[in-house]
Each structure stands twice: as C-alpha cells, then as structure tokens.
C-alpha cells in the first residue's frame, strides 16, 4: 500500500470519526441535561445542604408546625368566651343572681368562666352604687396577669424559633465557607465542583433558616393578636356583666334622675 493510499484512508477515517462525534454531540448534550434535570428538588434544596440543613428543616419546621397546630386548637372562642356562657351569665347578672353566676362560672373551664369565678366573689352588696366594682376589676386584672403568663408560653416559643432559625442558618453559612476556603488552601487549583458543594451548604442552610424564621415570625404575631383579641372580648363581657347588675340595683335611682316633663 502506497503512502498516498494510507494518507487517504487515514483522512477518510478522521472525517468519518469527526462526523460521528458531531452527530452524537446533540445526543450527549441531551443526556447531560437529562442527568442534571433528573436531580430531584429534594436533592437540590435539602440533601445537598448536608446534615445541618436537614437538622434545621426537621427541628425548625416540625416545631413551627406543632406550635401552630396547638395554638390554632387552643386559641378558639369556645375556649375563651363561648356565646352560651355569655348569655347565661348576662341573664344571672341582670337579675342579680350573683351566686348562680359564680356557680355557673366555676363549672365552666373556659377563660371567661374561670375569670368570673375568680372575680365575682368580690362583689360587695353593701355598696349599691357600684357593687364594689374596683375590687372586681382588680381581681380580673390579677387573673389576667397570671393567665396571660401561662397562655403566652406556647406563643412565645414561636418567637424563640424565629430567633434561633437564622442563627442556625448563619452557623451553616460560616461552616460552608470554612469548608470552601479549606479546599482552596489545600489545593490552589481546586475543582469548582468541590467549592460549589461547600458554597451550596452555606447558601442552603441560610435559605432554610430564613424560611423557618419568617414563617415563625408571622405565626407569632398572628397568634399573639388572636390571643389579645380573645382576652379583650372576655374583659368586655365582664364589664357588661357588672354594668348589668349595677343598672338593675340602681334602676329606680336612674329613673329618678330622668325628668318626666316640664310643667307649663
């Protein structure tokens, strides 16, 4: 075989190989994109963040969900100021049946029932003008202070989660950046994929820490305002009950102050 023939064969082989590679390039690119797309969101946004990210998601989100469910179940109108109790107490107090109102309140586990059972015994029948309103209001204030401390415990835990989650995220950021710089220190020509892994840990922990903190912050203020509204409803009901009894006791005196008419 002559040198020219060998050259022609080699040239033909090279051209054929190049054509084959060019033909296969789109398929290879598609396979690479498919492999990248096959990576699930669980891997991209959770597992790639490492144990610290999983810890933040597991502890932070589970705490947030548990506290949210508990507060939704606890902060309800039925457990604070149910309408049937309000109507029954108003009937008793309007007719000055204070003992019956105390007994009914003591038998009811709601916030309003316990508050009225604690405060109504301070009504003073020897003071018909106001029935000892100041002592009753002091008792209501004492009860509210003690009860608020108990009720706010599980609401305040949401605030704790909101403050702790960003700190854990920041710790993950520092941890990831330390790993990235350590990789660069050991090998100046480090593989970008190795650096990307450490940076991914830093960013994912920060992201999940902020997500948990933001959700917890919204939940905290939502339940805090809900609790304040329910307590205000109970206090307003207590005020109406006291006013109803005072108005009944002093009905004749109030009517005496209203003139029937002016003689001409």
C-alpha positions in Angstrom: 0.0 0.0 0.0 1.4 3.3 -1.0 1.9 6.3 1.2 -0.8 8.2 -0.7 -3.3 5.4 -0.2 -2.5 5.3 3.6 -3.0 9.0 3.8 -6.3 8.8 2.0 -7.5 6.0 4.3 -6.4 8.0 7.4 -8.1 11.1 6.1 -11.3 9.2 5.5 -11.2 7.7 8.9 -10.7 11.1 10.6 -13.5 12.6 8.6 -15.8 9.8 9.5 -14.9 10.0 13.2 -15.4 13.7 13.2 -18.8 13.3 11.5 -19.8 10.6 14.0 -18.8 12.8 17.0 -20.7 15.8 15.6 -23.7 13.7 15.1 -23.5 12.3 18.6 -22.9 15.7 20.2 -26.5 16.7 20.5 -27.4 13.4 22.0 -24.6 13.6 24.5 -25.7 17.1 25.4 -29.2 16.0 25.9 -28.0 13.1 28.1 -26.1 15.6 30.2 -29.0 17.9 30.6 -31.3 14.9 31.4 -28.9 13.8 34.1 -28.9 17.3 35.6 -32.7 17.5 35.3 -33.1 14.1 36.9 -31.8 15.6 40.1 -34.8 16.0 42.3 -35.8 19.1 44.2 -35.2 17.1 47.4 -31.6 16.7 46.4 -31.2 20.2 45.1 -32.8 22.1 48.1 -32.3 19.8 51.0 -29.9 16.8 50.8 -27.2 18.9 49.1 -27.2 21.2 52.2 -25.8 18.4 54.4 -26.8 17.4 57.9 -27.1 20.9 59.2 -29.7 21.8 56.6 -31.7 18.6 57.4 -31.5 19.5 61.1 -32.8 23.0 60.5 -35.7 21.7 58.4 -36.5 18.8 60.7 -36.4 20.6 64.0 -37.4 24.1 62.8 -40.3 23.2 60.6 -41.6 20.5 62.9 -41.5 22.9 65.9 -43.3 25.5 63.8 -46.0 23.1 62.6 -46.5 21.6 66.1 -46.8 25.0 67.8 -49.1 26.4 65.0 -51.5 23.4 65.3 -51.5 23.6 69.1 -52.2 27.4 69.1 -55.0 27.0 66.5 -56.7 24.4 68.7 -56.1 26.4 71.9 -57.0 29.9 70.9 -60.6 29.5 70.0 -63.7 31.4 71.0 -65.2 28.2 72.6 -62.2 28.0 75.0 -62.3 31.7 75.9 -65.7 33.3 75.7 -68.4 30.9 74.4 -71.7 32.6 73.4 -73.8 30.2 75.5 -71.9 31.1 78.7 -72.0 34.8 78.0 -75.8 34.7 77.5 -76.3 32.6 80.7 -74.1 34.9 82.8 -75.8 38.0 81.5 -79.2 36.6 82.5 -77.9 35.8 86.0 -76.2 39.2 86.5 -79.1 41.2 85.1 -81.4 39.6 87.7 -78.7 40.0 90.3 -78.3 36.3 90.8 -74.6 36.6 91.6 -74.3 33.3 93.4 -75.8 31.4 90.5 -73.4 33.3 88.2 -70.4 32.2 90.3 -71.5 28.6 90.4 -72.0 28.6 86.6 -68.6 30.2 86.0 -66.9 27.7 88.3 -68.3 24.8 86.4 -67.1 26.1 83.0 -63.5 25.5 82.0 -63.3 28.5 79.6 -61.2 31.6 80.2 -64.3 33.7 80.9 -65.7 31.1 83.3 -62.6 30.9 85.3 -62.1 34.7 85.3 -65.7 35.4 86.5 -65.5 32.6 89.2 -62.3 34.3 90.5 -63.6 37.9 90.4 -67.4 37.8 91.1 -67.0 36.9 94.8 -65.6 40.4 95.2 -68.9 42.0 94.5 -70.0 44.0 97.6 -73.7 44.2 98.1 -73.2 46.9 100.8 -72.1 49.3 98.1 -75.2 49.5 95.9 -73.8 52.4 93.9 -71.1 50.4 92.2 -71.2 46.9 93.9 -67.5 47.1 94.7 -66.6 47.5 91.0 -63.0 48.4 91.9 -62.3 45.2 93.8 -63.9 43.1 91.0 -61.8 44.9 88.4 -58.6 44.3 90.5 -59.4 40.6 90.7 -59.9 40.5 86.9 -56.6 42.2 86.4 -54.8 39.7 88.7 -56.4 36.8 87.0 -55.4 38.1 83.6 -51.8 38.6 84.6 -51.4 35.1 85.8 -53.3 33.5 83.0 -51.5 35.5 80.3 -48.2 34.2 81.5 -49.4 30.6 81.0 -51.2 31.2 77.7 -48.3 33.1 76.2 -45.8 30.3 76.8 -46.6 28.4 73.7 -47.0 31.6 71.7 -43.6 32.8 72.8 -42.0 29.6 71.7 -42.8 30.7 68.1 -40.7 33.8 68.8 -37.9 31.6 70.0 -38.0 29.5 66.8 -38.0 32.7 64.8 -34.8 33.9 66.5 -33.0 30.6 66.6 -33.5 29.6 63.0 -31.5 32.5 61.4 -28.7 31.8 63.9 -28.5 28.2 62.8 -28.6 29.3 59.2 -25.7 31.7 59.8 -23.8 28.9 61.5 -24.3 26.8 58.4 -23.1 29.7 56.2 -19.9 30.0 58.2 -19.4 26.3 58.2 -19.8 26.1 54.5 -17.4 29.0 53.8 -14.8 27.5 56.1 -15.0 24.3 54.0 -14.7 26.2 50.8 -11.6 28.1 51.9 -10.1 24.9 53.4 -10.4 23.3 50.0 -8.7 26.3 48.3 -6.0 26.3 50.9 -5.2 22.6 50.4 -5.3 22.8 46.6 -5.0 26.2 44.8 -6.4 24.6 41.6 -9.4 23.1 43.4 -12.2 21.6 41.3 -15.1 24.1 41.1 -17.5 21.3 41.9 -15.8 20.8 45.3 -16.1 24.5 46.0 -19.7 24.5 44.8 -20.6 21.8 47.3 -19.3 23.8 50.2 -21.0 27.0 49.0 -24.2 25.1 48.4 -24.1 24.0 52.1 -23.6 27.7 53.1 -26.5 29.0 51.0 -29.0 26.2 51.6 -28.6 26.5 55.4 -29.1 30.2 55.2 -32.2 29.8 52.9 -33.9 27.3 55.2 -33.0 29.3 58.3 -34.7 32.4 56.8 -37.7 30.4 55.6 -38.3 29.0 59.1 -37.7 32.3 60.8 -40.1 34.3 58.5 -42.9 31.7 58.9 -42.4 31.6 62.7 -42.5 35.4 62.9 -45.8 35.6 61.0 -47.2 32.9 63.2 -46.1 34.6 66.4 -47.7 37.9 65.7 -50.9 36.2 64.3 -51.4 34.1 67.5 -50.4 37.0 69.8 -53.0 39.3 68.2 -55.6 36.5 68.3 -54.9 35.9 72.0 -55.2 39.6 72.8 -58.5 39.8 70.9 -60.0 36.9 72.8 -58.9 38.3 76.1 -60.3 41.7 75.2 -63.6 40.0 74.4 -63.6 38.4 77.8 -62.9 41.7 79.6 -65.6 43.5 77.6 -68.1 40.7 78.6 -67.1 41.1 82.3 -67.6 44.8 82.1 -71.1 44.3 80.6 -72.0 41.8 83.3 -71.0 44.2 86.1 -72.8 47.1 84.5 -75.9 44.9 84.1 -76.1 44.2 87.8 -75.3 47.8 88.8 -78.0 49.1 86.5 -80.6 46.6 87.9 -79.8 47.5 91.5 -79.9 51.3 90.8 -82.8 51.2 88.3 -85.1 53.3 90.4 -82.3 55.8 91.2 -81.5 56.1 87.5 -85.2 56.7 86.6 -85.5 59.3 89.4 -82.8 61.4 87.7 -84.7 61.4 84.4 -87.4 64.2 84.4 -90.9 63.2 83.2 -91.5 66.6 81.7 -91.6 70.3 82.4 -94.9 71.9 83.6 -96.1 74.9 81.6 
